[in-house]
Amino acid sequence: MAALGDLLFYRRDQVGLDDALRHEVELLRSKVDALPDKFFSERSDEEIAAHIAQEHAVQPLIVDFESATPSVQETQVEVRDRYSHDHSSVRVPGLLAKKSIPFKGDPGLWRLRTNPYNMNPPRGEIRGHTLIIGMTVPAQQADAAAAYIAQTIAEIPEYLQRQEAQIAKHNASLAMHAMQWIRLRRQRLGSASDLLKKLGG
């Protein structure tokens, strides 16, 4: 038996969702500095902060489990030959069972470890905006594939809930984090305006 795909909510370099969200906060200064000058003449600091928070909020994954599409196809599976003394394998008729589940959001979120995290996350394959849960088994072990797919799908909502909680906390803090850069930008604009007046502009 072989499960499809790699570990979900996991990266080999151990980068987690918290790390990715902290990086997004670090980018806020450049986001503020990229705003046109007229933003600061037409809007208050609070309005600009709200704009930044809305524009750069992270959207959690939304998985449409109810629209999952099952499929089964015949294949060949390698199994250990019980009668071999050298532990060689033989190919036998098998089945590839899958469920394809559509989702919305950044596919990269499937690879970021949640906090808290589990040492044994589920496996799956990401193709575009489709999550595929599946397993290849010898034909006589079809029930094992069905049980594996059902169990794996049942585990995923817990990870999504953790992810959503982390992202919600991050999004709620964006306006506050942006405010320091907004005030600095406004100070720079004020200094530039004062200098222009002194130059007779």
N, C-alpha and C positions, 0 to 999 in steps of 0.2 A: 504494500500500500504506500502511496506517495501523495502528500498534500500539494496542491498547487500554490505557486507564488512564494513570496518572501514573508518574513515577519512584518506585521503591521505595527504602527506606532513604535517604530524602532529604526535606528540608523547605526551602522557599524561604528561611526565616529562618535557615538553617544550624544549627539546633539539632540536636545529636547525642545519641546514647545516653549518652555520658559526662555531658553536661549534665543530662539527665533523672535519671540515677542520683545525681549530686551533689545535686540538689534533694531527692531522697528522703532522703538523709542529713541534710540541713538540717531536714527535718520530724521527725526522731527526737525532738528535745527535746519537741515538743508531744505526741508519742505517749507518751512517758514520763510527762509531766505529767498526761496524761489517765487514767493507770492509777489504780484505786481504792487508797485507803490500805492496805487489808488485804493487798495484794500485798506490801507492804514489811514487814509483820509476819509473814507466812506463808512468805515465800521469801527466799532469799539474793540478793545482787546478781547473782551468776552465773546463777542460775535465772531471774531477771527478764530479764537480757540475752538469754538463750537464747530466752525467750518472745517478746521483741520481734523478735529475728532471724527466728524462725519465722513470726510473724504478718505481718511486713512484707517478707519475701523476694519478689523479683521473679521471675516465672516466664517463661522464654524462650519464644519461639514454637515450637510443635511442629507441623510440617506433614506431613500424611498424603498423600504423593505417590502411594502405591499405590492410593488411593481416588479419584484424579483422574477426572473425568467429561468426555469429549470431546463436542463438539457442533459442527454445521455448519449454517448456514442461508443461504438465498439473500438477496441484498440488491442494492443499486445502488451503484456506486462511480464517483466522479468521476476521470477521467484527462485528461491534457493531449491536446488534439487535434493530432496530428502534422501535419495538413494546414492548420492555422490559422496565419495570419500574426500574430495578436494574442495568441497563447499562451492562447486560451480553452480551456475544458474541456468534456468531454461525459460523460454518464452511461452506463455500460455495466454489463451483468450482472456481479455479483460474489458473493463468498462471505465470510461471517463465520465464522471458525474459532476455537474457544475450548476451553480446558481449565479446568474448575472444580475447585479443590483445597481440601478442608477443612483447617482448622487450629485449634489450641487456643492460647489466650493473648490478651493485650491487642492488639487490632487496631492501636492506636497505635504499636506497636513496628515496624510496617512502614514508618513514616515517619521513623524516627530513624536517622541516619547511624552506621554502625559505625566502629570504630577498630581497625586502619586501614580506610580507605574507598577506593572505586574512583570515578574521575571519570566513569565511564559505567555507572551502575547499571541493572539491568533495569527494565522497565515492567510494571505490573499494575494491576488494579482490585480494591479490597477491598469486598466486600459482606457485612456481618455477619462471620461467621467462615469466609468463603470467599474464596480468592484466585483471581482469574480472569486467565489469560494468553491473549491472543488477538490476532488480526490480521484486517483486512479487505483483501481482494485482488481484483483482477479474476479472473473464473472460470478463465481459462487459466493463472493463476499459483498454483494451489492448492498446488503443491509448496513454494513459497516460504513460505507460511503454516505448513505443517507443520514446515519446517526452523527457522523463527523460534521457534515455540512450544517445540520440543525444545531448542533452544539456550538459550532464556531459562530454562526449568525447570532445565536442567543448571547454570546459573550460581548459582541461589538458595542451594543448600546451603552454599556458601562464605561467604555473608553470614550465614547462620544460625549457622554455627560461630563466626564472629567475635562475633556477638551473644551467644551462649551463654557464651563465654569472658569477655566483659566482665561479664555478669550474675553469673556464678559468683564472680568476684573481688569484686564488690559485695556479694553475699549473705554471703560469708565474712567481710566486715569489719563487718557490721551490729552484732554483739554488742559488738565493741570500741568502735565509735562511740557506741553507746547507753550504755555503762558510765559515761561522764563525767556524763551527765545523770541516770542512776540514782543515782549517789553524791551529786550535788547535791540531788536530790529527797529522799533519805534524810536528809541533813543538815537540810533544811528541816523535815521531819517531826519529827526529833529536837528541833529548836529549839522547834517548836510544842508538843511534849509537855512539854518542860522548863518552858516559860512557863505552861502549864496547871497544872502542879504548884505553881509559885510562887504562882499565883492561888488555890490551894486547891482545884483541880478534881480 
